[in-house]
Every structure is written in structure tokens, then in C-alpha cells.
Amino acid sequence: MADSKAIAQNRLGQVKNFLTMKKTATTIPFDPNCTKFPQRKDVPRAPYAPPGVPTAWVWGETDFIGRLNLLTPTRVKAAAASEIKTGEMVSLNLPLNHPEVPAFARQSFKHEIKTLAENIAYDDEYQLNTQSGTQWDGFRHFAWVPTHTFYNNTHGEDIVGPKANHKCSIHHWSNHGIAGRGILLDYRSYAEKKGVALNSYEADRISYAELEACGRDQGIDIRPQAQGGDINIGDMLFIRSGFIKTYYGKPVEERNQLALRHHELGANDGQRYAGVKQEDAMLDWLHDCYFATVAGDSPTFEAWPSNQEYYIHEYLLAMWGCPLGEMVDLEKLAQTCREKNRWTFFVTSAPANVPGGIATHVNGTAIF
């Protein structure tokens, strides 16, 4: 009886989807053109996923671009049509030599000019860590820590060593491309308006409830469209915590010393940065909105170190395949959004085409 009822409900859903020209994702691999996707608690387990790991590997066993699949031609075209009004462009990138001293003991940017022919021709050479400044964390960057598993069953031996291959390499992102509708939550301005203290160089935590209130203050319902909100499937999320403002507001020596604080993974990490809070409400929201990418302006996006037994990095990168941006320069973007009283825009990003690459500079532009 129960099976017959379930079959009937499934058929009813199929008929409804046909009549409304909508399609619900139910079977792995998901079709990225679907108009409705399951909530985190309802995502089916991929048959190739390891037991006991909360994966959302829903795009197929050989997928290496994760939620970038949601940036379909239809969605990109619609975003360009709705968001590009005046043609003004805003860069989202810090200079490559900033921060002068990167966090987490990463190499500083080095630039050398090479003379090919005096007064006639010159080249230049860069030495850099792709995660020293404005960056996308790739799927090879951070694993699900308990099992040492990266996105879609990628492991350390796929990344380095004699068995190294191109699973989850950053060049897959480059081949697909990144463009779509961006949405900014200017939490720093909201916090200042409400008298809420936020220390960019401490693990101050921004809760989902606070982001919800920030969105409401901007006139945005941050719930996913499926729940009656303003977030569309495939949107690219940006959260301004104000780190860049704080960074440039400090003397060079002080900000460089802060970057040199002791680093170890865990609660005793001396590297401390404000960001989104590790909580179920935040995980549910980040998952259920089906963002194509998420990004912030701090070195970590989430509050660092975590006060839970997990990092949001693990969920976004290893479990869901969602590109994670850090140290994105959101200062001019926030100013432009305030001046125009609009918080959505078109975004383009050009990831580095490096086979085997771990991460990439964002190379991003917002267009109004």
C-alpha cells in the first residue's frame, strides 16, 4: 500500500512538472537544468560515495566542476539580460602583491622584469602562491578531514606522487567557465549601522540569523527561491565582512605581523579571522540555496579557527563541490551597490588553465 502511494505521488509530481515546465532533481546524476533541487537533509547518496560521509556528489562519478554545473547557458544568458544595465565594471581583485605578507605562511608574490632588447622589448616573470591573495579554493585544496577524501572520491595520491592525475584539477573550471548573477551581502556596513562589533583579526562568528537580518536591511530575502526567497539557483554569493577595509586601515608593519601568527590546524591556531559561523543553519542555507560559488573578503571565509569538529571548507569543497573564494576585494563593489541601491550584478571570473592545479586567482569582474 505504501509503495503504491509513493508511486502515485511520484507520477503526480511528474505530471505537475510537465504542466508547469519545471523539473525536480531526484535521481543521480542530477540534471543541472532542473528547476528544483533537494534540501541538504534529502539529498540521495551517490552509489560511489564512501559510507558514513555526508556527500552531495550529485553530478556524476566523473564530475570535477561541482556546482559550476549550475552555470548553464540558460542561467548565464538570463543573468546577463537581467543584470547588465549600465555597463559599469568593478574589479574584484587585490593587487597580486597584496597582502605583502600572506596568511598561513604562504609565499609572498615576486615580480621580475626581464629585458629582451634594451628600450625595445621586455617580459616579466611571476613567482606566486595562487592562494596568497584574491583566490578560489579548488577541490584539491581541502579534504573531508576524517577520511582524507577530496571531492568526488579524489585522494592525495591523485594530487601528488607517481599516481597523480587530473582529477578535480583547476583546469576543469577554466574549461567550463565562471559567469552568472552575483549577490552581495554587505554585513560589515550592516554591523556598523547596528553597532555590532566585528574584529577582522579574531574568530568573530557571523550567524545565519545575522546574515538574514543583513539581507532584510538591504531588501533581500536570503532564502532560496524554492522557499519563497530571492536567491536563484546558480547565484554567486559574496559576503563582505570588512577584512579588506581593516587590512588597509592598519599600519603595514602591524598587518604583516598579524599575518605571521602561529599556524596549526585546530583550536589553538594563532591565525584568527572573522567569518561565517559553523552551525547547522548556516550549512543548510549554503547548501539549499544551490549557490554556484560562495566567496568572502577575509583569508578564510568562515570564522577561523572553527569552534566545531568540522570546517565549512570541508562541506563546501569536499562534500558539495562548491568553489570557495577568499580575499575578494569587495570594497568598491559594496560602494557601487550602495550608490545604485541594487545588490545583484553580473559576474565573470577567469580561472587559471593549469592542468593539475590546486587553486587559482579569481580574475573577477562585476558588471552592472
Buried (B, 14 or more C-beta within 10 A) or exposed (E): EEEEEEEEEEEEBEEEBEEEEEBBBBEBBBBBBBBBBBEBEEBBBBEEBEEEBBBBBBBBEEBBBBBBBBBBEEBBEBBBEEBBEEEEBBBBBBEBBBBEBBBBEBEBBEEEEEEEEEEEEEEEEEEBBBBBBBBBBBBBBBBBBEEEBBBBBBEBEBBEEEEEEBBBBBBBBBEEBBBBBBBBBBBBBBBBEEEBEBEBBEBBBBBBEBBBBBBEBBEBBBBBBBEEBBBBBBBBBBBBBBBBBBBEEBEEEEBBEBBEBEBEEEEEBEBBBBBBBBBEEBBBBBBBBBBBBBBBBBBBBBBBBBEEEBBBBBBBBBBBBBBBBBBBBBBEBBEBBBEEEBBBBBBBBBBBBBEBBBBBBBBBBBBB
